[in-house]
């Protein structure tokens, strides 16, 4: 067996559900996952080789061919792009006579893109062998080039290169109310599981991931589901460009998060929990592992918690491997079980058929911290802030054209204009709320409120001033969705590719009114027919952009009557050939809107 592989396998108990962790271990050891390693892993785990190869090829942070000893991933997020990341990336490439995606001849360096590093408040940013470097400048790029040329190991680079700032600009109840370790657990134990469920229901807490499903309703359904085993999963895979709030919550509020998970375990009768951490945050792993160890030592995790016989609950940490789609809860569960992150058909839902087919609660970081506070202070305390339909507070990741990017917490109901004023935004023409999958707001909408009943948000708040080209912004979002589609369902796989191609023609000045019609049509098809939320929301920036910034799109057309370079109907010819159809219904009518 290949050197190091036996240790990685043993460290993961030869457990097939930990395949993603095993492959991560080999990436850390060798920098790539070789065909021979795939074969040996498959044999050791008694899995088909194709299954292991499929997982290794699915995640963007896995490499199946040798890459550079220094593996650089530049953020391709729009906020980084607008701060000069493209020029900085080219400076690094030119220094080593490389093209993007290439490996240097000496095997020293490779440079690729990643959708977002979660450093939007301190960009431009990149990762080097998984470690983040923020606030990139020409001088920093020059220093990094010198370190690479000198062969200095990354773990010996100056620590100031890897400094990650917090930028907490406004704290409200969630971020400023400490929870003494064990206090929320004690309160939940005093109430009992049934009353704890009732308190969470009465709090009217809605999930902070964006969809806003009732947390108490989810927990109650899971607790009532048949079966001996239940699980609590923390979704810490915030991959939405423009979102970085979980990074701050995990850095400074990990104890409260795990407290909330333990309260959830008591309420639903679970004995096991998982934190699924996004691949771009490996630097948070030591903090989380130390917090877990400290809580075990204090009797707040493990067997007979707080001396309560039979109250057993523990938490494992799992790292992602670079797949935006794993933010969708069923895709996350697939990954947690050691497979590709392909969303499941629903129903059944995770509350009855989740991890390993057992009842499972999946909540995000902010939601679980809020449940710890609700357990300690009660539902009435929680409902004193917010709106009638959106109780509590909302943590926003504010980035882009603002004087003070960072984390802002407000009671639900805050206006967009208030956030802009607090962040020091000037001459703002647009705000993208909740990342590319969310809502694009024009200036006339800045009086709207951040709330589930008005503008829901998963946390991202990207600001664009009057100097920005909104077609370029939408083009970046289109490229993001095309890159991150898992490829499982046809509407998303084909639709995101078509949208990316058509937006590329527009940006290149080769578009036509036909392109604009086709962009809207394809976006609507994706929304109506895609398997999961990724495809269902991938057309949002297109539809919002065409509606609210129409002059910017028409301004890209060289002629309103030019014949389109891209023929949408012709692009579907392979599909007609594969299905043996060539009737009128298998063609697109260019005159239909």
GIBEL-V199801 format. One record per run of one state. SS is the DSSP state (A for helix, B for strand, O for the rest). FROM is the first residue (numbers start at 1). TO is the last residue. If there is no record, write none. Layout:
ss:SS from:FROM to:TO
ss:SS from:FROM to:TO
This chain:
ss:O from:1 to:4
ss:A from:5 to:11
ss:O from:12 to:15
ss:A from:16 to:30
ss:O from:31 to:34
ss:A from:35 to:45
ss:O from:46 to:48
ss:A from:49 to:58
ss:O from:59 to:69
ss:B from:70 to:75
ss:O from:76 to:77
ss:A from:78 to:82
ss:O from:83 to:84
ss:A from:85 to:95
ss:O from:96 to:102
ss:B from:103 to:103
ss:O from:104 to:108
ss:B from:109 to:114
ss:O from:115 to:119
ss:A from:120 to:122
ss:O from:123 to:125
ss:B from:126 to:128
ss:O from:129 to:130
ss:B from:131 to:133
ss:O from:134 to:137
ss:A from:138 to:149
ss:O from:150 to:153
ss:A from:154 to:156
ss:O from:157 to:158
ss:A from:159 to:162
ss:O from:163 to:167
ss:B from:168 to:170
ss:O from:171 to:172
ss:A from:173 to:176
ss:O from:177 to:182
ss:A from:183 to:191
ss:O from:192 to:192
ss:A from:193 to:203
ss:O from:204 to:205
ss:B from:206 to:206
ss:O from:207 to:213
ss:B from:214 to:214
ss:A from:215 to:224
ss:O from:225 to:229
ss:B from:230 to:236
ss:O from:237 to:244
ss:A from:245 to:252
ss:O from:253 to:253
ss:A from:254 to:268
ss:O from:269 to:271
ss:B from:272 to:277
ss:O from:278 to:278
ss:A from:279 to:297
ss:O from:298 to:301
ss:B from:302 to:302
ss:O from:303 to:304
ss:A from:305 to:307
ss:O from:308 to:312
ss:B from:313 to:319
ss:O from:320 to:323
ss:A from:324 to:327
ss:O from:328 to:328
ss:A from:329 to:336
ss:O from:337 to:354
ss:A from:355 to:357
ss:O from:358 to:358
ss:B from:359 to:364
ss:A from:365 to:377
ss:O from:378 to:378
ss:A from:379 to:383
ss:O from:384 to:385
ss:B from:386 to:387
ss:O from:388 to:389
ss:B from:390 to:391
ss:O from:392 to:392
ss:B from:393 to:400
ss:O from:401 to:405
ss:B from:406 to:411
ss:O from:412 to:414
ss:B from:415 to:415
ss:A from:416 to:423
ss:O from:424 to:427
ss:B from:428 to:433
ss:O from:434 to:438
ss:B from:439 to:442
ss:A from:443 to:445
ss:O from:446 to:448
ss:B from:449 to:450
ss:O from:451 to:454
ss:B from:455 to:455
ss:O from:456 to:459
ss:B from:460 to:465
ss:O from:466 to:469
ss:A from:470 to:484
ss:O from:485 to:489
ss:A from:490 to:507
ss:O from:508 to:512
ss:A from:513 to:529
ss:O from:530 to:532
ss:A from:533 to:537
ss:O from:538 to:539
ss:A from:540 to:548
ss:O from:549 to:549
ss:A from:550 to:554
ss:O from:555 to:567
ss:A from:568 to:571
ss:O from:572 to:572
ss:A from:573 to:579
ss:O from:580 to:583
ss:A from:584 to:586
ss:O from:587 to:593
